[in-house]
Each structure stands twice: as C-alpha cells, then as structure tokens.
Amino acid sequence: GGVDIALPTAEVKPLEPKNGLVVTVDRRGQIFVDDTKLTFEEFAGSIKALSDRKGAGGVFVRADAGVDYGTVIRVVAAMKARGITEVGLVAEPDEPR
C-alpha cells in the first residue's frame, strides 16, 4: 500500500496482498482503503461494497505498530459484522536469528 506505516514484526511469511483490498490504519488511527482516507463511519458504511467490487482475494489489514490495539479491533469487527470473513493481518517477518 502507499500509506507510510511501520508494520509490526512477527514470525510470519510475507503476505502479498496482490488481488485483495488493502485497509491501512496509520499511527494516528486514520483509516485508508487502498490509498483513500475514510472516516470510520465512511469505512463501515462502504467496506462491504468495496470488498465485493474488488472480488476474490480477501481484505488485508495493515496497521502501524504504534496504533492502539482497540482501533485495529474496531476496524476488523466492522468488516466481520458486514460479512467479510476473509481478513488477513499483515506484518513484517522477524529477522532471522
């Protein structure tokens, strides 16, 4: 995605959100769908239609490592409440030790 964030690291394989919709939550808690900034209300009201329009591939959530956990949960819960079940959380792979 084009929104500049610092992803958290985890023991994961890199996710490549090529075909899905990318939802980004920046450090200030602002929500972006692909590169379009939306209020939470706009996001909640449009995410199902945006996801349906994008087609298969699911939704990938990228959240800055410094964003409040509750904000990320609120975003994911809004998607799940609207029937979006294919949600992936994006993280940077840990450095090999």
Backbone hydrogen bonds, N-H to C=O, Kabsch-Sander energy under -0.5 kcal/mol:
donor,donor_aa,acceptor,acceptor_aa,energy
5,I,3,V,-0.6
7,L,5,I,-0.7
10,A,92,E,-2.1
12,V,10,A,-2.0
18,K,16,E,-2.7
21,L,58,G,-2.2
23,V,21,L,-0.6
23,V,60,F,-3.1
24,T,22,V,-0.5
24,T,32,F,-2.8
25,V,62,R,-2.7
26,D,24,T,-0.5
26,D,30,Q,-2.2
29,G,26,D,-2.5
31,I,38,L,-0.8
32,F,24,T,-2.6
33,V,36,T,-2.6
34,D,22,V,-3.9
34,D,32,F,-0.6
36,T,33,V,-2.4
37,K,35,D,-0.6
38,L,31,I,-2.9
43,F,39,T,-2.7
44,A,40,F,-3.2
45,G,41,E,-2.1
46,S,42,E,-1.3
46,S,43,F,-0.8
47,I,43,F,-2.4
50,L,46,S,-2.6
51,S,47,I,-2.7
52,D,48,K,-2.7
53,R,49,A,-2.4
54,K,50,L,-1.8
55,G,51,S,-1.4
59,V,86,E,-2.9
60,F,21,L,-3.2
61,V,59,V,-0.5
61,V,88,G,-3.4
62,R,23,V,-3.1
62,R,60,F,-0.6
63,A,61,V,-0.5
63,A,90,V,-0.5
64,D,25,V,-2.5
65,A,6,A,-3.5
67,V,64,D,-1.7
71,T,68,D,-1.0
72,V,68,D,-1.3
73,I,69,Y,-2.4
74,R,70,G,-2.2
75,V,71,T,-1.9
76,V,72,V,-2.6
77,A,73,I,-3.0
78,A,74,R,-1.9
79,M,75,V,-1.6
80,K,76,V,-2.6
81,A,77,A,-2.5
82,R,78,A,-0.7
82,R,79,M,-0.9
83,G,80,K,-1.7
84,I,79,M,-2.4
85,T,83,G,-0.9
87,V,85,T,-1.5
88,G,59,V,-2.9
90,V,61,V,-3.0
90,V,88,G,-0.5
92,E,8,P,-3.0
94,D,10,A,-1.7
